[in-house]
Structures are given as structure tokens and as C-alpha cells.
Amino acid sequence: MTSDTTQTDAVAAQMEKLRDTIVRARFVLFDFDGPVCRLYAGHAAEKVAGGLVEWLEQQGMHGLLTPEEREHPDPLVVLHAVDRRRPRSDLVAELEARFTEQELKAVDTAWPTAYADALIRTWTAVGARLAITTNNSPRTAARYLESRDLADCFVPHIYGRTRHLHHLKPDPNCLNRALHALGADPSKALMIGDAPSDLYAAERAGVPFLGYARNPDKEKLLRDAGAEHVVASLETVLEVLRALPSRP
């Protein structure tokens, strides 16, 4: 047997395992920013993070952040940092509210992830029940889904950020809330996410995981974190579903 044959067989076996993972899923938990859309495609996350840092400076709270945190492009890093140092404070509540306002503005210029709309509708059509489990505001996810006529595939099962920021992923809180509301056996669910924090939350909730990586850097992060199944396009998942009969 040649090395090429061995490699081909390994790829085929991996694809079959991926197919089985998709087919077994009766409950699908989608992360939002990434697998469903690129929320900050036209409203840069770096500018949102910078705006939060600037507001903190205006409140005289510049010293709450390290130099690295002040320069970080992810606004959630800023939010987490302030919450660690001022937990359950009015400052955190105001910062989170300002962050949510920026997320809601970003919806207007968000880009749908390729094949996501069709995948969501197809998975609903074959009988799966869907939920959003995200570190974004649930209001943000709901507004985007309404703009794409996808809300009926999820509502009321949108579980996102609350003021209890220690419950953000990798904590499994939003996944556990979704599983409980859906009455779902975790082993019959599937989490689709694009970050190691999604993988860790799924593992802690006992839910199988499928990684979505729109570029090689994201794939490496997921693989290094231990993700077994990673797809570069949701079309791969859609093709599996389109070969299935409708489920009752």
C-alpha cells in the first residue's frame, strides 16, 4: 500500500466520522459571530475595543487595564479585564451596555457566513432543533437573525451574554441553558464554533464539537486546542444534510 493510498484512506475515514457526527445531531448549538456571520465585517472590532478603552479613560479608569489589554483588538478582552477587577459593578454594567450598542450597530454591516443561511434552514427542515449559544449579546444575535428571516429557526432559543460575565465561554453556561430549555441530551447535540473557547465550553457541557475555520490560522488554533472535526466551509455540512431524508 502506497503512502498516497494510506493518506486517502485516512481522509475518507475522517470524513465518515464527520458525517456520523453531523447525522447524529438532533440539537445544534451555533456560536454566532463566525459560524453564522462576520459581525464586524464593516464595523471593526478593533475600533469598538478602542472606544471602550477611551470611555474608561474618560472615567478616570485608565489604570484598570494593562498596556496589552489597552491595545487588544478584541472588545471582550477589555470587558473581561474590567469585570475581573470590578466584578458586579455599575462600571461593568455601563461598559457592557456600551459594548452591546456597538454590536447592534455592527449588525447593519455584518456579512453572512457562506452557506450559513442555507445550512440553518436545511437543518431545521430535516428536523433538528437549533439554538444560538454566544458571547455576543442575545439582542445582537436576534436582530441579525431577523434581518435574514432566520429568527423562526431559533426563537426563543438564543442564549448570549448576560451581566454575569464570568459565565462567558469557555464557561459552558450558555450551552447548558440551551440544552436545558431544549430538553436535549448533550450526546445528541452538536456545537458549531470557530474558537477554542467554543470547543472548551462544548467539552465541559458534554456536547460534540464541530469547528468552523474560515482561514488556516483559525484552523490551527482549533486543531491545537484539540478539535477533531474542523471544516473550512459550511458547504461540507450542508452537503451531508441535503443527502438525508426529512426527519420527524
Residue, then its C-alpha position, 0 to 999 in steps of 0.5 A: m500500500t502506497s503512502d498516497t493510498t494510506q493518506t486517502d484512506a485516512v481522509a475518507a475515514q475522517m470524513e465518515k466520522l464527520r458525517d456520523t457526527i453531523v447525522r447524529a445531531r438532533f440539537v445544534l448549538f451555533d456560536f454566532d459571530g463566525p459560524v453564522c456571520r462576520l459581525y464586524a465585517g464593516h464595523a471593526a472590532e478593533k475600533v469598538a475595543g478602542g472606544l471602550v478603552e477611551w470611555l474608561e479613560q474618560q472615567g478616570m479608569h485608565g489604570l484598570l487595564t494593562p498596556e496589552e489589554r489597552e491595545h487588544p483588538d478584541p472588545l471582550v478582552v477589555l470587558h473581561a479585564v474590567d469585570r475581573r477587577r470590578p466584578r458586579s459593578d455599575l462600571v461593568a454594567e455601563l461598559e457592557a451596555r456600551f459594548t452591546e450598542q456597538e454590536l447592534k450597530a455592527v449588525d447593519t454591516a455584518w456579512p453572512t457566513a457562506y452557506a450559513d443561511a442555507l445550512i440553518r434552514t436545511w437543518t431545521a427542515v430535516g428536523a433538528r432543533l437549533a439554538i444560538t449559544t454566544n458571547n455576543s449579546p442575545r439582542t445582537a444575535a436576534r436582530y441579525l437573525e431577523s434581518r435574514d428571516l432566520a429568527d423562526c429557526f431559533v426563537p426563543h432559543i438564543y442564549g448570549r451574554t448576560r451581566h454575569l460575565h464570568h459565565l462567558k465561554p469557555d464557561p459552558n453556561c450558555l450551552n447548558r441553558a440551551l440544552h436545558a430549555l431544549g430538553a436535549d441530551p448533550s450526546k445528541a447535540l452538536m456545537i458549531g464554533d470557530a474558537p477554542s473557547d467554543l470547543y472548551a465550553a462544548e467539552r465541559a457541557g458534554v456536547p460534540f464539537l464541530g469547528y468552523a475555520r474560515n482561514p488556516d490560522k483559525e484552523k490551527l488554533l482549533r486543531d491545537a486546542g484539540a478539535e477533531h472535526v474542523v471544516a473550512s466551509l459550511e458547504t461540507v455540512l450542508e452537503v451531508l444534510r441535503a443527502l438525508p431524508s426529512r426527519p420527524 
